[in-house]
Amino acid sequence: MPPSPYPVIPETIRVHLGAPGSDAETVTVPFVDYIKNVVSSEIYPTWPESAIRANVYAITTYALNRIYTEWYPSRGYDYDITNSTRYDQAYVPDRDIFENVSRIVDELFNDYVVRQGTVNPFFTQFCNGTTSTCEGLSQWGTVTLANEGLTPYEILTRYYGTDIDIITDAPVQSIEESFPGTLRQGDAGNSVEILQEQLNRIGQNYPAIPRIPDENGYFDINTENAVRAFQQIFNLAETGIVDKSTWYSIKRYYTGVKSLAELVSEGVTLQEAELPFITEFGIGTTGEEVRLIQYYLAVIAYFNGAIPLISIDGTYSQSTADAVSAFQSFYGATPTGIVDEETWNLLKQIYIQTIDSLPDTFYGERAKLFPGYFLAEGMQNEDVEALQTYLSYIADFYTEIPKIPITGYFGSQTRDAVTVFQRLFGITANGIVGANTWSAIASQYDFLRGTAI
C-alpha cells in the first residue's frame, strides 16, 4: 500500500537548549517525555483539567508542526525545536513532572490538531496571555473558558476557529530526515513526486520556475529545468541535481509559501499528501514495481550463486521473499524477506554496481541490461541511443511501431515509439522506459536478431 498521508508521532525529538544558532547543547529525548516536561514548565497542575488538556493539544501539535515542516533542519540545524520561549516552547532538563500532567499526556500525546481538509499538524501558536499576548491560544484564557464549562475542543475552537479537527491515536514510529539522497534526472519514486509538487507550488509565487506538467514521480527534463530555475533564483549551484542543500531549501520555501508554520495556513490537503509509490513490498504484493524488484534480483542472482533465480512475473510470492532474504543476508541486511526503503536502496545500489562492473565484451551482439535509471523525454546519452537502436530494429517487424532516427536524444518521436511498444506488449503506456519496458524491448530485440540466451 502507498504510505499514509497523515504524519506519525516521532519516538524522540531533538531539543536545542538555547536560541536558534547558539552553541548550546542539543538533547534527544522521548517525545512523550518532552511533552510532559513542556506542559509542566508552561502551565500549572492546579488548573481545571479541560484547560490542561487544551494546552496539551496545543503544545503537542506545535512540536509536531516544527517536526513536520523540518523548520530547523531546513535552515541548516541538526535539531527539531529549541527551548527558547521566544521562538518555541519551554523545556527544562531534569525538571519534576506533575502527576496529573503525566497521566493526561500519556493519554493525549499521540493526538494533534489539524485544520479541516488538511493533514499537516496545525501551527498552534500560544502565549501565556498575561505577560505576553498573541493571536493564538491564551494559556490563562483557557482557565477562564474551562471554568465556564467548555470542553478542551471547544476551548481550542475559541482560539483557532471552528474548522479544526483532532487526529487521535496517531501511530508512533521512528522518523528519519526527509532527504532521500541525491536526486537527478532518471530517478523515480515518492521523493520525486514530493519534489515536483513542492516546486510547482513554489512556482505559483515565483513564476520564473517553470511548471512541471506531470507530477508523476519521474525525474524528467521538466523537473530538472524547474530545479535549475529554483537554484538560480535562490543562489544555489545551478546543477539541476537535488542535493541535500537544494532539498532543504525547497522544503523551506514550500513551507513559507504555504504558510505551514503560521496561524493563517494554506495547509496540505489529503490529495496533496497522498503518494503513488508503494514503500514496502511483501508476499501478496503485485504490479510493475514487483517486476522491477524481481528484475534486479534476477540480474544479481545471475552473477551471484548465493541468491536463487526467480521468475519475473510481477507477483511477490514465497520464492521472491526467499530471494530477498538471501540477498539481504549476503549483503549484510536483516533477512526479513520484505523490501522496505532500506532494502530497495541496497538492491538498486548492488544492481548498478553489478552492471557497471561488466566488461564491454559481455554483451556481444545482445542488448544491454537496464542502465539502472528511468529514461524519459529530454534525455540525451548513449543509453538513449541504444534504446533507439533496439526500437528501430523491432519496428522492422512490428509496423505499428514508428521508425525513429538513432540520435541519442529522447524526443517526442522516441516517446511515441516507446508508448506504442508498451501498448503492444501489455505494459503501462506512459512513454517512460523503466526496467520492465527496457527488459521487454531488449528481449524482443535479442529474439528477433536470434541472439537471445
SELUMTOR-861495 format. One record per residue (C-alpha): residue number from 1; x, z, y. Coordinates in nm, 4 decimals. Layout:
BEGIN
VEXTI resi       xx       zz       yy
VEXTI  NUM        X        Z        Y
...
REM end
This chain:
BEGIN
VEXTI resi       xx       zz       yy
VEXTI    1   0.0000   0.0000   0.0000
VEXTI    2   0.1148  -0.0547   0.3594
VEXTI    3   0.2226   0.2683   0.5317
VEXTI    4  -0.0376   0.4851   0.7020
VEXTI    5  -0.0597   0.4076   1.0735
VEXTI    6  -0.1034   0.7761   1.1556
VEXTI    7   0.2014   0.9896   1.2361
VEXTI    8   0.3042   1.2632   0.9968
VEXTI    9   0.4231   1.6170   1.0678
VEXTI   10   0.8028   1.6488   1.0515
VEXTI   11   0.9586   1.9107   0.8286
VEXTI   12   1.2060   2.0006   1.1044
VEXTI   13   1.2618   1.9476   1.4750
VEXTI   14   1.5885   1.9325   1.6709
VEXTI   15   1.5747   2.1581   1.9770
VEXTI   16   1.8290   2.1354   2.2591
VEXTI   17   1.8775   2.4818   2.4078
VEXTI   18   1.9079   2.3656   2.7650
VEXTI   19   1.8118   2.0960   3.0109
VEXTI   20   1.8480   1.7298   2.9095
VEXTI   21   2.2098   1.6192   2.9278
VEXTI   22   2.3530   1.9709   2.9362
VEXTI   23   2.6250   2.0747   2.6913
VEXTI   24   2.4023   2.3434   2.5386
VEXTI   25   2.3696   2.3900   2.1636
VEXTI   26   2.1156   2.1936   1.9601
VEXTI   27   1.9494   2.3686   1.6667
VEXTI   28   1.7402   2.2245   1.3838
VEXTI   29   1.4500   2.4467   1.2823
VEXTI   30   1.1423   2.4110   1.0587
VEXTI   31   0.8629   2.2539   1.2630
VEXTI   32   0.6136   2.5295   1.1797
VEXTI   33   0.8620   2.7978   1.2880
VEXTI   34   0.9266   2.6085   1.6100
VEXTI   35   0.5541   2.6063   1.6944
VEXTI   36   0.5245   2.9796   1.6184
VEXTI   37   0.8211   3.0506   1.8456
VEXTI   38   0.6905   2.8390   2.1358
VEXTI   39   0.3394   2.9847   2.1131
VEXTI   40   0.4831   3.3378   2.1059
VEXTI   41   0.7006   3.2510   2.4070
VEXTI   42   0.4325   3.0743   2.6108
VEXTI   43   0.1185   3.2893   2.5719
VEXTI   44   0.0028   3.6428   2.4876
VEXTI   45  -0.1170   3.7539   2.1434
VEXTI   46  -0.3936   3.9615   2.3054
VEXTI   47  -0.5713   3.6502   2.4337
VEXTI   48  -0.9026   3.5504   2.2744
VEXTI   49  -0.8496   3.3598   1.9502
VEXTI   50  -1.0179   3.0457   2.0849
VEXTI   51  -0.7667   3.0386   2.3705
VEXTI   52  -0.4744   3.0872   2.1321
VEXTI   53  -0.5993   2.8077   1.9075
VEXTI   54  -0.6444   2.5684   2.2006
VEXTI   55  -0.2875   2.6387   2.3083
VEXTI   56  -0.1566   2.5862   1.9542
VEXTI   57  -0.3194   2.2416   1.9513
VEXTI   58  -0.1633   2.1570   2.2887
VEXTI   59   0.1840   2.2876   2.2028
VEXTI   60   0.1909   2.1162   1.8622
VEXTI   61   0.0690   1.7840   1.9992
VEXTI   62   0.3153   1.7920   2.2888
VEXTI   63   0.6058   1.8335   2.0444
VEXTI   64   0.4726   1.5552   1.8221
VEXTI   65   0.4431   1.3255   2.1239
VEXTI   66   0.8113   1.3799   2.2010
VEXTI   67   0.8990   1.3008   1.8391
VEXTI   68   0.6627   1.0032   1.8076
VEXTI   69   0.7917   0.8341   2.1225
VEXTI   70   1.1519   0.9315   2.0387
VEXTI   71   1.1668   1.0350   2.4015
VEXTI   72   1.5179   1.1778   2.3888
VEXTI   73   1.6806   0.9543   2.1209
VEXTI   74   1.5677   0.6508   2.3215
VEXTI   75   1.7715   0.7934   2.6094
VEXTI   76   2.0832   0.8400   2.4007
VEXTI   77   2.0375   1.2058   2.2995
VEXTI   78   2.0533   1.3326   1.9419
VEXTI   79   1.7667   1.5805   1.9678
VEXTI   80   1.3876   1.5705   1.9760
VEXTI   81   1.2995   1.8178   2.2520
VEXTI   82   1.4531   2.0713   2.4895
VEXTI   83   1.3628   2.4335   2.5521
VEXTI   84   1.3678   2.3828   2.9273
VEXTI   85   1.0178   2.4513   3.0619
VEXTI   86   1.0936   2.2186   3.3500
VEXTI   87   1.0914   1.9301   3.1030
VEXTI   88   0.9323   2.0570   2.7823
VEXTI   89   0.8193   2.3914   2.6420
VEXTI   90   0.9775   2.7329   2.5859
VEXTI   91   1.1715   2.8072   2.2692
VEXTI   92   1.3650   3.1343   2.2441
VEXTI   93   1.6035   3.1592   1.9492
VEXTI   94   1.5562   3.4625   1.7231
VEXTI   95   1.2570   3.5977   1.9119
VEXTI   96   0.9893   3.8049   1.7380
VEXTI   97   0.6796   3.6158   1.6272
VEXTI   98   0.3384   3.7745   1.6785
VEXTI   99   0.1498   3.8288   1.3529
VEXTI  100  -0.1782   3.6729   1.4664
VEXTI  101   0.0066   3.3771   1.6173
VEXTI  102   0.1879   3.3222   1.2869
VEXTI  103  -0.1405   3.3228   1.0974
VEXTI  104  -0.3082   3.0752   1.3326
VEXTI  105  -0.0097   2.8395   1.3417
VEXTI  106   0.0110   2.8372   0.9619
VEXTI  107  -0.3454   2.7092   0.9666
VEXTI  108  -0.3140   2.4576   1.2524
VEXTI  109   0.0441   2.3289   1.2680
VEXTI  110  -0.0452   2.0001   1.0967
VEXTI  111  -0.3387   1.9284   1.3281
VEXTI  112  -0.2951   1.7381   1.6546
VEXTI  113  -0.4885   1.5812   1.9407
VEXTI  114  -0.5429   1.2069   1.9856
VEXTI  115  -0.7405   1.0037   2.2335
VEXTI  116  -1.0361   0.8459   2.0531
VEXTI  117  -0.9467   0.4975   1.9274
VEXTI  118  -0.5727   0.5703   1.9208
VEXTI  119  -0.3326   0.7125   1.6642
VEXTI  120  -0.0433   0.8468   1.8720
VEXTI  121  -0.0214   1.2212   1.9476
VEXTI  122  -0.1659   1.2585   2.2970
VEXTI  123   0.0575   1.3816   2.5789
VEXTI  124  -0.0982   1.7280   2.6051
VEXTI  125   0.0662   1.8360   2.9269
VEXTI  126   0.0106   2.2025   3.0129
VEXTI  127   0.1235   2.4732   3.2556
VEXTI  128   0.0581   2.8442   3.2894
VEXTI  129  -0.1994   2.7952   3.5649
VEXTI  130  -0.0640   3.0728   3.7896
VEXTI  131   0.2956   3.0259   3.8990
VEXTI  132   0.2747   2.6561   3.8133
VEXTI  133  -0.0154   2.4162   3.8058
VEXTI  134  -0.0556   2.0632   3.6735
VEXTI  135  -0.3185   1.8056   3.5871
VEXTI  136  -0.3167   1.9142   3.2221
VEXTI  137  -0.4184   2.2316   3.0455
VEXTI  138  -0.4002   2.5667   3.2240
VEXTI  139  -0.2897   2.8338   2.9784
VEXTI  140  -0.4512   3.1183   3.1704
VEXTI  141  -0.7517   2.8965   3.2294
VEXTI  142  -0.8060   2.8797   2.8532
VEXTI  143  -0.8596   3.2564   2.8544
VEXTI  144  -1.1423   3.2288   3.1040
VEXTI  145  -1.3055   2.9497   2.9070
VEXTI  146  -1.2673   3.1376   2.5781
VEXTI  147  -1.4330   3.4439   2.7340
VEXTI  148  -1.7228   3.2158   2.8307
VEXTI  149  -1.7685   3.1389   2.4605
VEXTI  150  -1.6154   2.7906   2.4436
VEXTI  151  -1.4631   2.6748   2.1168
VEXTI  152  -1.0999   2.5542   2.1025
VEXTI  153  -1.2151   2.1889   2.1020
VEXTI  154  -1.4476   2.2484   2.3967
VEXTI  155  -1.1633   2.4134   2.5863
VEXTI  156  -0.9403   2.1118   2.5255
VEXTI  157  -1.2095   1.8712   2.6488
VEXTI  158  -1.2267   2.0567   2.9796
VEXTI  159  -0.8663   1.9518   3.0460
VEXTI  160  -0.8172   1.6293   2.8540
VEXTI  161  -1.1672   1.4788   2.8586
VEXTI  162  -1.4433   1.4497   2.6033
VEXTI  163  -1.2946   1.1391   2.4392
VEXTI  164  -1.0422   1.3300   2.2274
VEXTI  165  -1.0319   1.3924   1.8540
VEXTI  166  -0.8313   1.6331   1.6433
VEXTI  167  -0.6497   1.4887   1.3423
VEXTI  168  -0.6476   1.7556   1.0715
VEXTI  169  -0.4278   1.8206   0.7682
VEXTI  170  -0.1713   1.5527   0.8512
VEXTI  171   0.0909   1.5222   0.5754
VEXTI  172   0.4268   1.6938   0.6196
VEXTI  173   0.7410   1.4993   0.5331
VEXTI  174   1.0966   1.4349   0.6351
VEXTI  175   1.1291   1.1933   0.9278
VEXTI  176   1.4313   0.9751   0.9898
VEXTI  177   1.5224   0.7929   1.3096
VEXTI  178   1.3226   0.4748   1.3563
VEXTI  179   1.6257   0.2457   1.3990
VEXTI  180   1.6200   0.0337   1.0805
VEXTI  181   1.9693  -0.1053   1.1080
VEXTI  182   2.0739  -0.4212   1.2886
VEXTI  183   1.8032  -0.6888   1.3043
VEXTI  184   1.8708  -1.0568   1.3586
VEXTI  185   1.7191  -1.3984   1.3005
VEXTI  186   1.6232  -1.4334   0.9340
VEXTI  187   1.5269  -1.0684   0.8817
VEXTI  188   1.1734  -0.9701   0.7904
VEXTI  189   0.9684  -0.6557   0.7436
VEXTI  190   0.7727  -0.3862   0.9237
VEXTI  191   1.0598  -0.3149   1.1631
VEXTI  192   1.0499  -0.6752   1.2833
VEXTI  193   0.6721  -0.6519   1.3249
VEXTI  194   0.7162  -0.3366   1.5374
VEXTI  195   0.9859  -0.5105   1.7422
VEXTI  196   0.7638  -0.8130   1.8082
VEXTI  197   0.4637  -0.6027   1.9053
VEXTI  198   0.6659  -0.3898   2.1455
VEXTI  199   0.8415  -0.6867   2.3071
VEXTI  200   0.5089  -0.8632   2.3621
VEXTI  201   0.3614  -0.5519   2.5255
VEXTI  202   0.6674  -0.5057   2.7492
VEXTI  203   0.6382  -0.8736   2.8381
VEXTI  204   0.2984  -0.8096   2.9970
VEXTI  205   0.4828  -0.6080   3.2634
VEXTI  206   0.7977  -0.8223   3.2599
VEXTI  207   0.6791  -1.1875   3.2408
VEXTI  208   1.0355  -1.3182   3.2111
VEXTI  209   1.0243  -1.2056   2.8478
VEXTI  210   0.8693  -1.4994   2.6561
VEXTI  211   0.5737  -1.4136   2.4368
VEXTI  212   0.6291  -1.4201   2.0603
VEXTI  213   0.3355  -1.6285   1.9312
VEXTI  214   0.3219  -1.4764   1.5826
VEXTI  215   0.3683  -1.1025   1.5324
VEXTI  216   0.4154  -1.1614   1.1614
VEXTI  217   0.7230  -0.9567   1.0781
VEXTI  218   0.9602  -1.2561   1.0540
VEXTI  219   1.2530  -1.2605   1.2970
VEXTI  220   1.2347  -1.6212   1.4121
VEXTI  221   1.3778  -1.8120   1.7087
VEXTI  222   1.0897  -1.6969   1.9305
VEXTI  223   1.1739  -1.3356   1.8523
VEXTI  224   1.5412  -1.3974   1.9233
VEXTI  225   1.4584  -1.5582   2.2584
VEXTI  226   1.2432  -1.2583   2.3541
VEXTI  227   1.5233  -1.0210   2.2556
VEXTI  228   1.7741  -1.2166   2.4625
VEXTI  229   1.5442  -1.2083   2.7666
VEXTI  230   1.4934  -0.8323   2.7286
VEXTI  231   1.8678  -0.7775   2.7002
VEXTI  232   1.9315  -0.9860   3.0098
VEXTI  233   1.6669  -0.8065   3.2193
VEXTI  234   1.7872  -0.4596   3.1229
VEXTI  235   2.1614  -0.5293   3.1442
VEXTI  236   2.2406  -0.5204   2.7729
VEXTI  237   2.4785  -0.7546   2.5934
VEXTI  238   2.2794  -1.0773   2.5543
VEXTI  239   2.3262  -1.1399   2.1824
VEXTI  240   1.9727  -1.1920   2.0514
VEXTI  241   2.0623  -0.9295   1.7902
VEXTI  242   1.8872  -0.5917   1.7886
VEXTI  243   2.1490  -0.3200   1.7529
VEXTI  244   2.0800   0.0498   1.7998
VEXTI  245   2.1157   0.0333   2.1776
VEXTI  246   1.8703  -0.2558   2.2083
VEXTI  247   1.6248  -0.0998   1.9607
VEXTI  248   1.6008   0.2249   2.1532
VEXTI  249   1.5918   0.0501   2.4897
VEXTI  250   1.2902  -0.1460   2.3671
VEXTI  251   1.1341   0.1770   2.2381
VEXTI  252   1.1916   0.3463   2.5739
VEXTI  253   1.0375   0.0706   2.7857
VEXTI  254   0.7476   0.0294   2.5427
VEXTI  255   0.6693   0.3999   2.5831
VEXTI  256   0.6927   0.3523   2.9584
VEXTI  257   0.4640   0.0521   2.9954
VEXTI  258   0.2074   0.2073   2.7602
VEXTI  259   0.2357   0.5460   2.9384
VEXTI  260   0.2520   0.7164   2.5991
VEXTI  261   0.4162   1.0239   2.7494
VEXTI  262   0.1640   1.0637   3.0306
VEXTI  263  -0.1857   1.2106   3.0605
VEXTI  264  -0.3253   0.8692   3.1513
VEXTI  265  -0.2075   0.6791   2.8460
VEXTI  266  -0.2889   0.3355   2.7134
VEXTI  267  -0.2317   0.4719   2.3648
VEXTI  268  -0.1544   0.2956   2.0383
VEXTI  269  -0.4622   0.1645   1.8620
VEXTI  270  -0.5171   0.1716   1.4861
VEXTI  271  -0.4837  -0.2065   1.4759
VEXTI  272  -0.1540  -0.1967   1.6659
VEXTI  273  -0.0168   0.0733   1.4367
VEXTI  274  -0.1066  -0.0996   1.1103
VEXTI  275   0.1885  -0.2706   0.9424
VEXTI  276   0.1680  -0.5578   0.6950
VEXTI  277   0.4517  -0.4907   0.4547
VEXTI  278   0.4357  -0.2505   0.1612
VEXTI  279   0.7014   0.0204   0.1810
VEXTI  280   0.7029   0.1477  -0.1782
VEXTI  281   0.6692  -0.0525  -0.4989
VEXTI  282   0.5915   0.0831  -0.8445
VEXTI  283   0.4136  -0.0080  -1.1653
VEXTI  284   0.0928  -0.1974  -1.0928
VEXTI  285   0.2034  -0.3464  -0.7609
VEXTI  286   0.1647  -0.7236  -0.7413
VEXTI  287   0.2396  -1.0042  -0.4982
VEXTI  288   0.5152  -1.2111  -0.3451
VEXTI  289   0.7127  -0.9049  -0.2383
VEXTI  290   0.7334  -0.8009  -0.6033
VEXTI  291   0.8535  -1.1525  -0.6893
VEXTI  292   1.1279  -1.1084  -0.4286
VEXTI  293   1.2374  -0.7780  -0.5868
VEXTI  294   1.2388  -0.9414  -0.9295
VEXTI  295   1.4349  -1.2402  -0.7997
VEXTI  296   1.7071  -1.0172  -0.6559
VEXTI  297   1.7209  -0.8145  -0.9778
VEXTI  298   1.7366  -1.1278  -1.1922
VEXTI  299   2.0290  -1.2711  -0.9969
VEXTI  300   2.2186  -0.9414  -1.0024
VEXTI  301   2.1441  -0.8993  -1.3740
VEXTI  302   2.2848  -1.2477  -1.4443
VEXTI  303   2.6251  -1.1184  -1.3328
VEXTI  304   2.5860  -0.7521  -1.4350
VEXTI  305   2.5059  -0.6840  -1.8004
VEXTI  306   2.4115  -0.3222  -1.7267
VEXTI  307   2.0830  -0.4448  -1.5774
VEXTI  308   1.8250  -0.6022  -1.8115
VEXTI  309   1.6981  -0.9511  -1.7357
VEXTI  310   1.3309  -0.9670  -1.6351
VEXTI  311   1.0652  -1.2276  -1.5688
VEXTI  312   0.9864  -1.3257  -1.2110
VEXTI  313   0.6077  -1.3140  -1.2273
VEXTI  314   0.5022  -1.1049  -0.9274
VEXTI  315   0.3761  -0.8109  -1.1359
VEXTI  316   0.5595  -0.4803  -1.1246
VEXTI  317   0.5482  -0.3998  -1.4968
VEXTI  318   0.7328  -0.1405  -1.7042
VEXTI  319   1.0137  -0.3909  -1.7624
VEXTI  320   1.0559  -0.4274  -1.3850
VEXTI  321   1.0602  -0.0496  -1.3446
VEXTI  322   1.3229  -0.0223  -1.6195
VEXTI  323   1.5386  -0.2839  -1.4486
VEXTI  324   1.5032  -0.0995  -1.1176
VEXTI  325   1.6064   0.2280  -1.2851
VEXTI  326   1.9095   0.0596  -1.4411
VEXTI  327   2.0029  -0.0899  -1.1031
VEXTI  328   1.9659   0.2482  -0.9313
VEXTI  329   2.1769   0.4241  -1.1948
VEXTI  330   2.4541   0.1666  -1.1830
VEXTI  331   2.4801   0.1666  -0.8033
VEXTI  332   2.4583   0.5430  -0.7519
VEXTI  333   2.0945   0.5943  -0.6551
VEXTI  334   1.8450   0.8289  -0.8199
VEXTI  335   1.6869   0.6334  -1.1084
VEXTI  336   1.3182   0.6564  -1.0205
VEXTI  337   1.2106   0.3060  -1.1167
VEXTI  338   1.0400   0.2835  -0.7770
VEXTI  339   1.1580   0.0593  -0.4956
VEXTI  340   1.1391   0.2581  -0.1734
VEXTI  341   1.3109   0.1688   0.1522
VEXTI  342   1.6464   0.3085   0.0383
VEXTI  343   1.6427   0.1144  -0.2890
VEXTI  344   1.5231  -0.2009  -0.1146
VEXTI  345   1.8134  -0.1890   0.1322
VEXTI  346   2.0591  -0.1294  -0.1534
VEXTI  347   1.9068  -0.4124  -0.3573
VEXTI  348   1.9402  -0.6572  -0.0702
VEXTI  349   2.2965  -0.5393   0.0020
VEXTI  350   2.4118  -0.5855  -0.3587
VEXTI  351   2.2377  -0.9226  -0.3834
VEXTI  352   2.4144  -1.0548  -0.0727
VEXTI  353   2.7492  -0.9172  -0.1920
VEXTI  354   2.6915  -1.0878  -0.5269
VEXTI  355   2.6171  -1.4346  -0.3910
VEXTI  356   2.8897  -1.4095  -0.1260
VEXTI  357   3.1464  -1.3419  -0.3994
VEXTI  358   3.0650  -1.6612  -0.5900
VEXTI  359   3.3317  -1.9350  -0.5748
VEXTI  360   3.2419  -2.2734  -0.4278
VEXTI  361   3.2717  -2.4258  -0.7743
VEXTI  362   2.9992  -2.2020  -0.9203
VEXTI  363   2.7067  -2.4254  -0.8298
VEXTI  364   2.8463  -2.7628  -0.9203
VEXTI  365   2.5615  -3.0120  -0.8710
VEXTI  366   2.2965  -2.7410  -0.8788
VEXTI  367   2.1052  -2.5980  -0.5818
VEXTI  368   2.2432  -2.2825  -0.4267
VEXTI  369   2.0865  -1.9393  -0.4640
VEXTI  370   1.8700  -1.7991  -0.1843
VEXTI  371   2.1064  -1.7069   0.1027
VEXTI  372   1.9533  -1.3593   0.1497
VEXTI  373   1.7605  -1.4120   0.4721
VEXTI  374   1.4452  -1.5961   0.5768
VEXTI  375   1.4771  -1.9494   0.7110
VEXTI  376   1.2291  -2.0468   0.9811
VEXTI  377   1.1770  -2.2913   1.2630
VEXTI  378   1.4527  -2.2859   1.5237
VEXTI  379   1.7436  -2.2104   1.2879
VEXTI  380   2.0455  -2.4371   1.2600
VEXTI  381   2.3128  -2.3895   0.9936
VEXTI  382   2.4421  -2.5168   0.6602
VEXTI  383   2.1719  -2.3333   0.4638
VEXTI  384   1.9060  -2.5276   0.6535
VEXTI  385   2.0989  -2.8457   0.5746
VEXTI  386   2.0961  -2.7545   0.2047
VEXTI  387   1.7235  -2.6815   0.2202
VEXTI  388   1.6570  -3.0203   0.3801
VEXTI  389   1.8695  -3.1901   0.1159
VEXTI  390   1.6613  -3.0367  -0.1632
VEXTI  391   1.3287  -3.1105   0.0059
VEXTI  392   1.4239  -3.4668   0.0880
VEXTI  393   1.5138  -3.5326  -0.2750
VEXTI  394   1.1916  -3.3694  -0.4032
VEXTI  395   0.9914  -3.5846  -0.1590
VEXTI  396   1.1012  -3.8939  -0.3535
VEXTI  397   0.8914  -3.7660  -0.6445
VEXTI  398   0.6118  -3.5860  -0.4563
VEXTI  399   0.4905  -3.8310  -0.1953
VEXTI  400   0.2674  -3.5653  -0.0357
VEXTI  401   0.5831  -3.4015   0.0975
VEXTI  402   0.7035  -3.5804   0.4119
VEXTI  403   1.0554  -3.7204   0.4000
VEXTI  404   1.2720  -3.5356   0.6519
VEXTI  405   1.6124  -3.6068   0.8086
VEXTI  406   1.9038  -3.3888   0.6981
VEXTI  407   2.0270  -3.2489   1.0277
VEXTI  408   2.0832  -2.8784   0.9644
VEXTI  409   1.8205  -2.7971   1.2276
VEXTI  410   1.4938  -2.6374   1.1147
VEXTI  411   1.2432  -2.8155   1.3358
VEXTI  412   0.8740  -2.8929   1.3081
VEXTI  413   0.9345  -3.1681   1.0506
VEXTI  414   1.1125  -2.9260   0.8182
VEXTI  415   0.8420  -2.6646   0.8743
VEXTI  416   0.5718  -2.9163   0.7827
VEXTI  417   0.7586  -3.0263   0.4695
VEXTI  418   0.8028  -2.6646   0.3619
VEXTI  419   0.4344  -2.5927   0.4221
VEXTI  420   0.3241  -2.8887   0.2091
VEXTI  421   0.5622  -2.7844  -0.0697
VEXTI  422   0.4246  -2.4301  -0.0590
VEXTI  423   0.0673  -2.5556  -0.0893
VEXTI  424   0.1565  -2.7823  -0.3819
VEXTI  425   0.3270  -2.5025  -0.5742
VEXTI  426   0.0845  -2.2188  -0.5003
VEXTI  427   0.2992  -2.0246  -0.2520
VEXTI  428   0.1677  -1.8721   0.0695
VEXTI  429   0.1804  -2.1667   0.3092
VEXTI  430   0.3447  -2.0255   0.6217
VEXTI  431   0.6343  -2.2686   0.6712
VEXTI  432   0.8860  -1.9861   0.6284
VEXTI  433   1.1418  -2.0001   0.3487
VEXTI  434   1.1941  -1.6702   0.1710
VEXTI  435   1.3387  -1.6124  -0.1747
VEXTI  436   1.0225  -1.7242  -0.3545
VEXTI  437   0.9964  -2.0543  -0.1678
VEXTI  438   1.3704  -2.1192  -0.1869
VEXTI  439   1.3732  -2.0458  -0.5605
VEXTI  440   1.0811  -2.2824  -0.6228
VEXTI  441   1.2428  -2.5608  -0.4162
VEXTI  442   1.5793  -2.5083  -0.5869
VEXTI  443   1.4196  -2.5085  -0.9328
VEXTI  444   1.2335  -2.8333  -0.8639
VEXTI  445   1.5479  -2.9934  -0.7230
VEXTI  446   1.7531  -2.8977  -1.0283
VEXTI  447   1.4766  -3.0039  -1.2675
VEXTI  448   1.4340  -3.3439  -1.1067
VEXTI  449   1.8091  -3.4034  -1.0977
VEXTI  450   1.8499  -3.2841  -1.4555
VEXTI  451   2.0880  -3.0078  -1.3508
VEXTI  452   1.8670  -2.7089  -1.4356
VEXTI  453   2.0247  -2.4433  -1.6580
REM end
